[in-house]
């Protein structure tokens, strides 16, 4: 089983909290958005991670994408940078004896600088880039994870020519659908399950009290292509409200970053020749 953590830390020096989560949940790949290198350096977190864990962690910087930092038990030989841009970084996870995984880690433009309409207009280009990356690695075992700055129900996420992400596992397993001569694959988006008070943990992943709407949003998401659905442990998907030691909420709202971390796992078939 491989464990992944994504957290938009809002530029805060949260090394001890991150290290505590990693230690508690035995995280293999740590993905952080809005890491402020003016306030801290990667070596500080790396030192903490390697102090707590016996397996060495590596810092895997991007080239163009500067606001997403990755720390992993896997070196850049096994988590290879294949492309990045201002708002995303793409890595190819190739572990011995296991099927490879395309990981697209994103931090898309904020609603403070882009309208919902502008966000939706950008999504077909981003979705096309993901399909191009899938052609490059010659498979569609793809995870999209990150801070999309959109909720799961917004047009840019659900639209056929956008991310084409569905809340239905049964629908996602159909693979995709056509429009004209083009085929558009689904993403399965399990984050719909975390809205409201009758879900485990908090009512969302991001809290904003200066707007005119619901306060809580689910901007931080993980989505999977159909090829990975049988290996995704949906019961292990969590929006964390503590770091294993310290609560991340105070009076019901995030107290460290304005975002909460998401944790998820994959169990891949070792030596499966059908891949």
N, C-alpha and C positions, 0 to 999 in steps of 0.2 A: 504494500500500500504506500502511495506517495501522497504527502500532505503539503498543501499550498496555503499561503497566507497573503492576503492583500489588505493594505491599510493606507488610506490617505491621511497622513499625520499632520497636515496643515502647517508644515514648517516648524513643528515643535521638536525639541530634543527628547524624544521618548525612548531612548535606548534601553533603559531598564525594563520598561513595559514590553517592548518588542522582544527582548531577550527572555522575559518571563513567559510570554506566549509560546515562543519557540521551544523553550524547555518543557513547558506543560504539555504541549500537543505534539512534540517531536516533529516540528515543521521542517520540510526538506527544501522548499523554495519560498523565500520571503520577497514580496514585491511591495515597494513603498512608493507612494506618490507624494509630491510636494515636499520632497526632502530638501531642506535648505542648507546648502554646503557652506553658507556664510556663518551659520550658527554651529555647525558640527562637521566632522569629517567621517568618511566611511570607516576608517581604521578604528574609530572609537567603538562603533557597533560591532565590527568584526572581532575586536578583542573580547568584547563581552560574550558574543556567541561562542567563540572558541574556548572561552573560559568555562562556560556552562556545559558544553557538549563535547564528547570525545571525538566525534567526527569533525574534521576541519570544514569550515565554511569559506566560501570564496565570494569576493565582491566582483560583480559582472557589469561594468559600466556600459552604457550605450555610446553612440557616436553623436547623433543629432539630438536624440531625446535626452534631455538633461534632468527632467523632473520626475523620472521613474528610475529608482535604484533597485537593483536585484542582488540579494545575498542568497547563496545556495550551497547545499552540500555537494552539488555537482559542478565541476569546473566548466570553463568555456569550451572544452572538448566535447562535453556531453550536453551543454546548454548553450548552443552556438547562436550568436547574433547573426541573423540573416537579412534583416532590414530594420530601419527605424526612421522616424520622422519627428516632427515637432511634438506630436501628441500620442505617439505609440512607439513601442519597440516589439519586434517579433523575434522569437527564439525557437530553435528546433531542439527539442529534448530527445536525445538518443541515448538510451541506457542499454547496456549489454543484455541481450536475451529478451528484450521487451520491445513492443511496437513503438515507433517514434511518435512524438506529439508536437504539433505546431501550437505554440503559445503566442497569442497576441495580447499584449498588456497595454492598456490605454489610459490616458487621462485627457478626455475630450474637453473642448472649450466650455467655459463656465457660462451659466445663464446670466451672470452679471455683465457679460460682454457680448452675448449672442442671444437673440430671441429664439423661442421654440421653433418658429418658422425657419430661421437661418440654420439652426441645428439640423432640422429635418432635411434641408437642401444639401447639407454636407454628407449625409449618411450614405447615399448611393455611391459616392466616390470611395468612402471608407470600406463599404461592403465589397466593392470591386477590388480594392487593394487586397482584402483578405482572400478573395477567390484567386487572385493572381499569385499570392503566396502559397496557396494550396496547390496550384499548378506547379510552382517552383519546387516544392518538396514532394510532389507526386502522390499526395494523399489528402484526405479531408478529416483527419483525426485532430480536430481543432478545438482549442479552448480560447474564448475571448473573455478576458477578465479586466476589471478596472473601474475607475470612476468615469462613468459615461456622461455625467451631468444631465442625465435624462432619466425619467422613471420608466419602468418596464412597459407601461401602457402608452407611452408617447409615440407619435407617428414615426419618428426617425428610427425607433427600435422595432416596431411591429410591421412597418411598411414592406411590401413585397420586394421593392428595389432598395430598401434600406437594409437593416440588419436581419429583417424577416424572422424575428424571434417570437416564438409561440409559448404560451403558458401550458400547453397540453403536451404531455409526454407521448400520448398516442398519435397526435398530429405530427409531432416532430419525427416519429419513427417512420412516417411515410416518405421521408427524405427531402421533399421539396415540391415545388409546383412550377408550371410554365406560364409565361406571359409572352404571347407571340412566339418567336423562335428561340427565346431565351429561357433557360432553366435557372431557378433561384432556390438554393438549398436553404433548409430551415436551420436556425439555431433553436435549441431548447433553453428556455429561460426559467429556472426554478425559483428565481427571486420573488416572483409573485406571491409565493407562500409566506412571505415574511411581513406583509402589511398588517397593521392593526395590533390590538391588545391580546387577541386570542392566538398568538403565535409565540414560540419560544423566544425569550429575551425581549429586546426593544421593539417598538412599532415600525422601525425602519432602520436605515443605515446612516442617514444624514439629517441633522436638525438645523433648521433655519427659522429664526423667530422674527425676522424683519420683513417677511413677505406678507401677502394677503391671502395665503392659501393654507395648506394643511400642517405646516410646521415640519412634519416628518416626511421624508422622501426615501426612495431606494435608488440612489444614484450609483452605488457600488454594487456591481453585478458580476456574476460568472455565467457564461453561456457555453453550450456544447453542441457540436455538430452531431447528427444521428449516429455516426460511426463510433462514438464514445459512450453512448447512453447506457449500454449494458455494464459499463465499468465505472460508472459514476455512482458514488455512495451517497444518495440523497439524504439519508438519515444522518450523515456526518457533516452536511452543510450547516454552518452556523454563522449567525451574526453575533460576535462576541460582546458581552457586556461586562467582562472582567478579563484581566490578563493572567489569571491563574492565582493571583494573590490580591491584586488591588482592583476595586470596582472601576469601570470606565464610565459609569453614569453617576450623576449626583442630582437628586430630586427629579429623577426621570429623564434627564438630558445629558448628552455627552459632556464630560468635564475636562478632557485632555485635548483631543482633536474634536472638530465639529462632525467628524465621520467616525463610525465604528468599523472595526476590522471584520473581514469575512474570511472564513476558514472552510476548505473543502478538500476532499480526497479522491483519488482514483486508484482502483485496483486493476492492473493491466494483466492480460493473459500471457504468462511466460511461455515462450517457445510455441506460440500458436501459429501454425503455418498458414492459416486462412488469411492472415494479415499480409 
